[in-house]
Amino acid sequence: MTVLGSGLWSYPVDARQKPTLIQPGGADSFQSEFSPDGHWLAYALASSGHSEVYVEPVPATSDVFQVSTNGGSEPHWGRDGRELFYLTQDHWLAAAAVPASGTWDRTVPTRLFRVPIPETLSGSVYSVSRSGEFAVNTVQSNQTIPPVEVVVNWTPLVSAKR
């Protein structure tokens, strides 16, 4: 959950317990998601002019790992927690395998497929099902647009028919 102006916080289900600050800052961190096993937190952070996807262990340590390269957003975990999916800046869905070593320093993301995202679309672009399928919010790009005919200098045509 992102609270504007204060950073990324973890809120316990028990309202008697206090929230914990995970990532300080304004509205720079967003789109956060815990891994299925609860050991990792993935989020997008827009601090360098464009957003990147990061992960860090839970509970938080000083370790923070950048997963995306050259821009990334909307991280979602695979159902078994062994893959982290995200959108690249150039509209590809990418997957990063969770390393067994516990460090993300040498993780190389794999591009899966291009996602046609219209500029007007906001909010969540995709989700991952429990069976590993992707639901993608987009528009059809193969719609046929009928031609438009424009007649210029039409006044002589009207007077010629009289």
N, C-alpha and C positions, 0 to 999 in steps of 0.2 A: 504494500500500500504506500502511496506517495502522499505526503502532506505538504502542500505547497509552502515554500519558504522555510522548511525545516529539515528536509532530507527524507531518507527512506527509513521507515520504522517497522518493527515487527510487533504486532498486537496479539497477545495471548487470547485464547478463547475465554478464559476465566477473567472476567472484568475486574476482579479484585487484584490481579497482578498488573504490574506496570509495563507499559510498552518499552521496547529496547531500540535505541538508535543503531541502525545498521550502517547507513551511509550518510554522512552529514552533507549539507548543501541545500540549495534551493530546489527548484523543480528540474534540476539537471538529471536526476536518476528517476527512471520510470519503467513501466512494463516488467515488474519483478515477478519471479516465480520460484518457489521452492522445488527442489528435486523430489521425486516420489519417495525416496528413503529419508528425506529431510536433512541430508548431509551437506547440500550445496544450495546456494541462492544465486540465481542468474538474474541479471537486470541489464537494461540499456542505460548508458550514461552519455549525456550530450555535453561534454566539457571542452572538446577540442574543435568546435565549429560544426561537427557532425556527430551522430551517435555511434557508439561502439557497444558490443555485448561483453559483459564481464561476469565472472563467477567468483564466489568466495565461499570458504567453508562455513558451516554452521555447527557449533557456535563460532562467531567471528574471531578471526585471528588477524594478524597483520598481512596475511596472504590475500592478494587480489590478483586474478588472472584475466587478461584480455583474451577473449575467444575469437572475436571477429577481426578481420583484417580489412582495412579500407572501407570501414563503415558497416554497421549492423544494427538491427533493432528487432523487437518482438521475439524474445527467446521463449521457447516452449520445450519442455522435456519430453522425451519418448517415454512410453508407459513403464519400461523397466529401468529408466534412469541412466541407461548406458549411452544415450545420445542426447545432445542438445541441438535443437533446430533453431534457426533464426533467419531473418531476411537480410540479404546484403543490400548495400546502398544502390547497386545497379539491378535490383529486383530479382534476385535468385534466391531460392530457398536452399540454405546450406545446412549441413550436419557436421557436428564436431563430436567425435567419440570421447567419452569420459575416460581419461587415462587411469589405469589400475594403480599407478604410482602415487596418485593423489596430487600431482602437480600438472598444470595445464600449459606449461611453458613451451612444449614441443608439439602441441596439438595442431594438426593441419586440417582445417575444415574442408569438406567435400561439397561441391555444388551439385544439387540434386536436379532441379528443374527451374526454368524461368517462370516467374509469376507476373502476369500482366496486371499491373496495378494502376487504375485510373488516378489521375491527380486529385480528383474530387473525393476519393474514398478516404474516410477517416476511421479511426478505431481499429479494432482487431482485423487483420487481413486474413489470417488462417488459424486453424486449430488442428490438433493431432488427435485422432481417435485412439481408443484402447487397442485396436487391432493394427495400428500403425498407418492408417490412411489419413490423407490430408483433406480438409474442407477448406476451400479457398474462396474468399469473397472477391469477385471481379466482375467485369462486364464482357459480353461477347464482342470480339473484335471483328468478326466476319459478317456483320450486318450489312446488307446491301442498301445503299442510300440512292434513291431515285435521282436521275439527273434533273437539273433545273435549266430551263430554257429562258433566256433573257432576250427580248426583242428591243433593239435600240433604233432610234429614228423611225418610229412606227407611224407618225402622223401622215407621211406621204402615202403609206399603204392604205390607210382609211379613206383618204380622199380619192385614190385611184379606183376603188371599188364602187364609187357612187356613179 
